[in-house]
Amino acid sequence: MDGCEEQISQLRQAMAAQEAMRPTLGDATIELSLKPLRSLLDSLLAKPADQNSQPPRPALLAQLQSYIPKQLAEKIRASGHVEGERRQVTVIFADVSGFTALSETLDPEELA
């Protein structure tokens, strides 16, 4: 598999991993994360055949890391593929009385 084909494969795997998260994260979040990946994939697919034989560029990995978590990009680079996973999580939404006024007066480090 040449460099461009490998990049295309990695992008498709990253997109599949994002799609697997759709039930958990919702359509809006997944579509937002897939949009730049689709754009990058389209640009790779549109390359002329003579450019497709170039070796993978480190810039592509850096660009991929700007759209997906660094750990996921590293996992794709290291293994050549990524599988979906399920996790059970607990999420709490809270409305803290006076939080907005407090957050306006504190630095982010103090607020955390």
C-alpha positions in Angstrom: 0.0 0.0 0.0 1.5 3.3 -1.0 1.6 6.5 1.2 -1.6 8.1 -0.1 -3.6 4.8 0.0 -2.4 4.4 3.6 -3.5 7.9 4.5 -6.9 7.3 2.9 -7.2 4.1 4.8 -6.3 5.8 8.1 -8.8 8.6 7.5 -11.6 6.1 6.7 -10.8 4.2 9.9 -10.9 7.4 11.9 -14.2 8.3 10.3 -15.6 4.9 11.1 -14.5 5.2 14.7 -16.3 8.6 14.9 -19.4 7.0 13.3 -19.4 4.3 16.0 -19.7 7.1 18.6 -22.8 8.6 17.0 -25.3 6.9 19.4 -23.3 8.3 22.3 -22.3 11.7 21.1 -25.2 12.5 18.8 -25.5 13.6 15.2 -24.4 17.2 15.6 -21.2 16.4 17.4 -20.3 13.6 15.0 -21.1 15.7 11.9 -18.9 18.5 13.3 -16.0 16.2 13.8 -16.5 14.4 10.4 -16.6 17.5 8.3 -12.9 18.2 8.3 -12.0 14.5 7.9 -14.3 14.3 4.9 -12.7 17.4 3.4 -9.2 15.9 3.9 -10.3 12.6 2.4 -11.8 14.3 -0.6 -8.6 16.2 -1.2 -6.6 13.0 -1.0 -9.0 11.2 -3.4 -8.7 14.1 -5.9 -4.9 13.9 -6.2 -3.6 12.9 -9.5 -2.3 9.3 -9.7 1.4 10.3 -10.0 1.1 12.2 -6.6 -0.4 9.2 -4.9 2.9 7.4 -4.7 4.5 10.0 -2.3 5.4 8.7 1.2 3.2 9.8 4.1 3.9 13.3 5.3 4.3 14.1 9.0 2.1 17.2 8.2 -0.9 14.9 7.5 -0.6 13.3 11.0 -0.4 16.8 12.5 -3.4 17.8 10.5 -5.3 14.7 11.5 -4.5 15.4 15.2 -6.1 18.8 14.9 -9.4 17.1 14.2 -9.4 14.0 16.4 -7.8 13.3 19.8 -4.0 12.9 19.6 -4.2 9.5 21.2 -6.5 8.2 18.5 -4.3 9.6 15.7 -1.3 8.0 17.3 -3.1 4.7 17.6 -4.1 4.8 13.9 -0.5 5.6 13.0 1.0 2.8 15.2 -1.4 0.0 14.3 -2.8 1.1 11.0 -6.4 0.7 12.2 -8.6 1.5 15.1 -11.7 -0.3 16.5 -14.7 1.2 18.1 -15.2 0.8 21.8 -18.0 1.2 24.3 -17.8 2.8 27.7 -20.3 3.2 30.4 -20.2 6.8 31.7 -22.1 8.9 34.1 -22.8 12.5 33.1 -24.2 15.2 35.4 -25.6 18.5 34.4 -25.9 21.0 37.2 -27.1 24.6 37.6 -24.9 26.1 40.3 -26.5 29.1 41.9 -24.4 32.2 41.3 -21.8 30.5 39.1 -22.0 32.9 36.3 -21.3 35.9 38.5 -18.5 34.0 40.2 -16.9 32.9 36.9 -16.8 36.5 35.7 -14.6 37.5 38.6 -12.2 34.6 38.7 -9.3 33.5 36.5 -9.9 30.1 34.8 -7.3 28.5 36.9 -9.0 29.6 40.1 -12.4 28.6 38.8 -11.4 25.0 38.1 
